[in-house]
Amino acid sequence: VLSFIIFICYIASLAASFMMAPLLEFLLALFLFFAYASKLNEKFKGLYWPLTDFLRCVTAAIIYFAISIAAVSKYNDGASKAAGVFGFVATIVFAVDFYITFNDLVTFLKQGSPDSPEGHKSEDEDSDSDSD
């Protein structure tokens, strides 16, 4: 929804050249939503869907941050400023989303790899605290 709002703001602004990024992000998010809703992710096991979502979130956060800086600093109309502010909000939302998705990826990779206690030994470190 946020990508669609940003898309509308860019259409109404002088920074209309930036409208393609939110439109593509909106369409990708819509595709992934329908893929999960229609259980398409269970039919295509060869594609790891959380990795796809993670890459989408990382690229969206970077692109939204870049075009928001350009829209706020270069253009003076209200719609460009609004699109830039919504873009910064979208950057934060996508950053939180890729952090959550990254934790899912780490969990998946730990389950997929053989448990080798040699690689992940937890050594107790001496905590030398001088209490006077």
N, C-alpha and C positions, 0 to 999 in steps of 0.2 A: 504494500500500500504506500509506503514511504517513497519507494522508487517511482511509483506512478505520480505521486504529488510533485516530486522533483521534476519529472518529465513535463508535467503541465506547466510548472513555473518556468522552465527553460523555453517552452514554446512561446509563452507570453512575454518573454524578456528579449533584450538585445543580444543576449548570449545564446541564441538559438543553435549555434554550432555545437554546443555541449549536450544537446538533447538526445543524441544517440546512445550515450553511456547509460543513462537511467532507463531508457527504453529497452536496451538489451538486458540489463539487469532485471528489470521487471519481467521480461519474457522468460529468462532463465529461471527465476524464482517461481513463476507460474508453471513452467514445465516440471520442475522438481516437485512442486506441490502436487500436481496431478499424477506424477510418477509414483509418489509415495501413496497417494490416495487410491490409485487403481492397482496397487501392489505390483507395479512394474518392476520395482527393485527386487522383488522375490523371483521374478521370471528371468531376469538377466543377472545371474550370479557372477559372471565374469567381470563385471564392473563393480568396484567398491564404491557405493553411493556416498557414504560419509566423506570419502576423499574428494569426490566431485564437489560436494557441498563445501568442504573446507577450502578448496582452490577457488571456488566462486566467491566465497566470503573474503578471502585474502585479496584477490584482485579487485573486488568491489570496494573494499575499504581504501585501498591505495588510489584507485581511480577517483572515487568520490572525494577523497581528501585533496587530490590535485586539482580537479575541476572546481571544487568549492573555493579554494584559494584564488584561482584565476577569476571566478565569477565575482567574488566579493571585492577583489582588488582592482580589477580592470573595468568593470561596468558599474554605472551609477544609478541605473533604474531600480525600482523597488522589487520587481519580479526577479531580477538577477540576484539581488541581496537575499531575498527570501529563498531562492533555490540554493544559494550558497550556505545559508544557515541550516536549511533542511539537509543539505549535503554533509555538513559537519555532524549533524545528529545521526545521519545514516552511517557515517564513518564509525561513530562510537557503537552503534547497534551492530554493524558487521564485525567490528573488532571483538565485541563480546561474543558474538555468534561463532567466530572462528576460534576463539579461546575454548569455548564449550566443545566445539567439534574436534579441536585438537586433543582434548582430554579423551574423547571417544576413540580417536585414532590411536592414541598411546595405549589405551586399554585393549584395543583390538590387536595391536602389534605384540603386546605382551602375551596375549592368549595364543596368537598364531606361532610364536617362536617357542622352541623347546625350553623348558625351565632349566637353566643351568645355574646352579648356585655359585659356581666359580665366578661367573661374570657379574653377579649382583650380590656379593657378600656385604653384609652390613657389619662393619667393624666399629666397635665401640672406641671412640676417641677419648683420650684423657682430657678431662676438662680441668685444667689447673687454674683454679680460682683462688687467689690469695685473699683470705678474709682476715683483716687485722682486728 
